[in-house]
Amino acid sequence: MKLSRALLVALNNLGANKMRSALTILGIVIGVAAVIAMLSIGRGVEVSITSRIEGMGTNLLFVYAGSRREHSAPSGPQLRSPSRTRRPSPARPLSSESLLRPAVGCRRCT
């Protein structure tokens, strides 16, 4: 089948099924518009959040290694030598009894 013949058949079928063709075109337009809208909204939210974080300043968040301070704010950078940093203890295997105990205490369970 030649290309001109295929186009003629396609146009005849589009004319014969006008409602189906219109709904198909409408669905494609709505789908493309939805994708464009979602990408635009996502990019706008990203820019908004980035500008808010940048507006807070660069000295707002401090991350320190070592012990946790609960009632006082850090006064400056704290440098610790590698020998003084705390290392996590090795994991212990679970016993079958610890799996049977309830995580939240109840009067009937104990």
SEPA-233790 format. One record per residue (C-alpha): residue number from 1; residue in one letter; x, y, z. Coordinates in steps of 0.001 Angstrom, whole numbers. Each point is the difference from the previous one (the first is absolute). Example, Ala and Ser with C-alpha at 12.3 -4.5 7.8 and 13.67 -1.06 7.14 Angstrom:
// SEPA-233790
+-----+------+---------+---------+---------+
| seq | type |      px |      py |      pz |
+-----+------+---------+---------+---------+
|   1 |    a |   12300 |   -4500 |    7800 |
|   2 |    s |    1370 |    3440 |    -660 |
+-----+------+---------+---------+---------+
***
This chain:
// SEPA-233790
+-----+------+---------+---------+---------+
| seq | type |      px |      py |      pz |
+-----+------+---------+---------+---------+
|   1 |    m |       0 |       0 |       0 |
|   2 |    k |    1423 |    3383 |    -980 |
|   3 |    l |     277 |    2905 |    2401 |
|   4 |    s |   -2618 |    2063 |   -1825 |
|   5 |    r |   -2475 |   -2891 |     130 |
|   6 |    a |     656 |    -480 |    3753 |
|   7 |    l |    -624 |    3703 |     680 |
|   8 |    l |   -3230 |    -138 |   -2002 |
|   9 |    v |   -1246 |   -3003 |    1996 |
|  10 |    a |     967 |    1708 |    3279 |
|  11 |    l |   -1858 |    3192 |    -900 |
|  12 |    n |   -3079 |   -1985 |   -1069 |
|  13 |    n |      -3 |   -1840 |    3341 |
|  14 |    l |     404 |    3241 |    1938 |
|  15 |    g |   -2970 |    1455 |   -1848 |
|  16 |    a |   -2108 |   -3106 |     560 |
|  17 |    n |     688 |     -60 |    3774 |
|  18 |    k |    -169 |    3702 |     854 |
|  19 |    m |    -973 |    -415 |    3654 |
|  20 |    r |    2691 |   -2615 |     649 |
|  21 |    s |    2593 |    2210 |   -1715 |
|  22 |    a |   -1043 |    3067 |    1973 |
|  23 |    l |     138 |   -1863 |    3328 |
|  24 |    t |    3391 |   -1458 |    -858 |
|  25 |    i |    1390 |    3433 |    -841 |
|  26 |    l |   -1534 |    1426 |    3175 |
|  27 |    g |    1584 |   -2761 |    2093 |
|  28 |    i |    3407 |     605 |   -1517 |
|  29 |    v |    -260 |    3765 |     560 |
|  30 |    i |   -1102 |    -454 |    3627 |
|  31 |    g |    2796 |   -2510 |     646 |
|  32 |    v |    2712 |    2230 |   -1435 |
|  33 |    a |   -1377 |    3013 |    1890 |
|  34 |    a |     -38 |   -1974 |    3254 |
|  35 |    v |    3623 |   -1077 |    -418 |
|  36 |    i |    1090 |    3561 |    -792 |
|  37 |    a |   -1952 |    1356 |    2994 |
|  38 |    m |    1483 |   -2555 |    2404 |
|  39 |    l |    3541 |     706 |   -1178 |
|  40 |    s |    -582 |    3757 |     319 |
|  41 |    i |   -1463 |    -322 |    3491 |
|  42 |    g |    2876 |   -2244 |    1088 |
|  43 |    r |    2592 |    2423 |   -1320 |
|  44 |    g |   -1773 |    2949 |    1651 |
|  45 |    v |    -101 |   -1734 |    3378 |
|  46 |    e |    3666 |    -937 |    -349 |
|  47 |    v |     985 |    3610 |    -716 |
|  48 |    s |   -2170 |    1262 |    2870 |
|  49 |    i |    1482 |   -2394 |    2550 |
|  50 |    t |    3546 |     679 |   -1194 |
|  51 |    s |    -476 |    3762 |     303 |
|  52 |    r |   -1465 |    -364 |    3517 |
|  53 |    i |    2923 |   -2143 |    1131 |
|  54 |    e |    2515 |    2395 |   -1550 |
|  55 |    g |   -1796 |    2898 |    1686 |
|  56 |    m |     555 |   -1536 |    3431 |
|  57 |    g |    3747 |     427 |    -280 |
|  58 |    t |    2995 |   -2241 |     -38 |
|  59 |    n |     703 |     -71 |    3758 |
|  60 |    l |   -3341 |   -1358 |    1153 |
|  61 |    l |     700 |   -3723 |     203 |
|  62 |    f |    2891 |   -1567 |    1887 |
|  63 |    v |     841 |   -3696 |    -119 |
|  64 |    y |    2464 |   -1391 |    2505 |
|  65 |    a |    1406 |   -3445 |     535 |
|  66 |    g |     134 |   -1342 |    3515 |
|  67 |    s |   -2216 |     274 |    3052 |
|  68 |    r |   -3439 |    1580 |     -19 |
|  69 |    r |    -600 |    3262 |    1873 |
|  70 |    e |   -3539 |     382 |    1250 |
|  71 |    h |    -258 |    3312 |    1861 |
|  72 |    s |    2694 |    2239 |   -1458 |
|  73 |    a |     650 |    1322 |   -3471 |
|  74 |    p |    3405 |    -587 |   -1552 |
|  75 |    s |    2254 |    3050 |     125 |
|  76 |    g |    2173 |    -827 |   -2987 |
|  77 |    p |    1586 |   -2808 |   -1972 |
|  78 |    q |    1127 |   -2875 |    2146 |
|  79 |    l |    2876 |   -2032 |   -1327 |
|  80 |    r |     594 |   -3424 |    1478 |
|  81 |    s |    2906 |   -2249 |    -537 |
|  82 |    p |    -738 |   -3414 |   -1507 |
|  83 |    s |    1100 |   -1725 |    3215 |
|  84 |    r |   -2675 |    1791 |    2060 |
|  85 |    t |   -2944 |    -669 |   -2284 |
|  86 |    r |   -2444 |   -2614 |    1178 |
|  87 |    r |    -291 |   -3150 |   -2056 |
|  88 |    p |   -3232 |   -2009 |    -161 |
|  89 |    s |     -79 |   -3262 |    1891 |
|  90 |    p |    -362 |   -3213 |   -2002 |
|  91 |    a |   -3517 |   -1328 |    -487 |
|  92 |    r |   -1251 |   -2825 |    2207 |
|  93 |    p |   -2107 |   -2865 |   -1369 |
|  94 |    l |   -3665 |      -1 |    1008 |
|  95 |    s |   -1224 |   -2689 |    2329 |
|  96 |    s |   -3319 |   -1729 |    -536 |
|  97 |    e |   -1303 |    1458 |    3286 |
|  98 |    s |     550 |    3584 |   -1128 |
|  99 |    l |   -2119 |    -667 |   -3069 |
| 100 |    l |   -2946 |   -1198 |    2116 |
| 101 |    r |    -100 |    2917 |    2455 |
| 102 |    p |   -2388 |    2838 |    -909 |
| 103 |    a |    1628 |    3241 |   -1062 |
| 104 |    v |   -2558 |    2064 |    1940 |
| 105 |    g |    -728 |   -1042 |    3550 |
| 106 |    c |   -3455 |   -1154 |     956 |
| 107 |    r |   -1254 |   -1297 |    3341 |
| 108 |    r |   -1373 |   -3269 |   -1353 |
| 109 |    c |    3119 |    -804 |   -2071 |
| 110 |    t |    2593 |      38 |    2819 |
+-----+------+---------+---------+---------+
***
